[in-house]
Amino acid sequence: MSATLDGDILFDEQQLQIKVDSCSRDSAERVMPGLDGVLSIDLGGRSRIVSHSGVLRANGRTQLNTKIAAISACIDGSTRKLVTGEGQQFDNLRMDSFKVSNERASGSGVVVDYEIVYTQLRS
C-alpha cells in the first residue's frame, strides 16, 4: 500500500521517512502590580511540525512534472490527511513547503528527492 494525501496516491513508498516534532505549548506572561515575579498563563497546546521526505519516480520528465505539480497544488492553506502504507495517520496537516532536489536518471526513468514540511494544527 502506498502513502496517500487525502486519499490520493502522490508518493512512492520507497525511502519514505516521516519525522514528527513534539507539540508546543503557548503561554502569556504578565507583570502584575503587587506581585513579586511574573504571572504565567498557560494557553494550551499548539501545532507541531511534521516532515515527510522520500523519492519520487517517473518514467519521464513529463510524468515527473505532473507529479510535482499535483503535490505543489496542495500548498493552498487547506488541511489534509496523510496516511502511510503502514497505517500511520496524520490529520489536520497544512502543507507549508515542498522542496525537490537531486534529480537523476534511473534505470527506468527519472527520480528526485523531495521534502515536504507540514504544520499539524490542533483541532
Secondary structure as GFF3:
##gff-version 3
##sequence-region A 1 123
A	DSSP	beta_strand	4	5	.	.	.	ID=ss1
A	DSSP	beta_strand	17	20	.	.	.	ID=ss2
A	DSSP	beta_strand	25	30	.	.	.	ID=ss3
A	DSSP	beta_strand	39	45	.	.	.	ID=ss4
A	DSSP	beta_strand	48	58	.	.	.	ID=ss5
A	DSSP	alpha_helix	61	72	.	.	.	ID=ss6
A	DSSP	beta_strand	79	83	.	.	.	ID=ss7
A	DSSP	beta_strand	89	106	.	.	.	ID=ss8
A	DSSP	beta_strand	109	120	.	.	.	ID=ss9
###
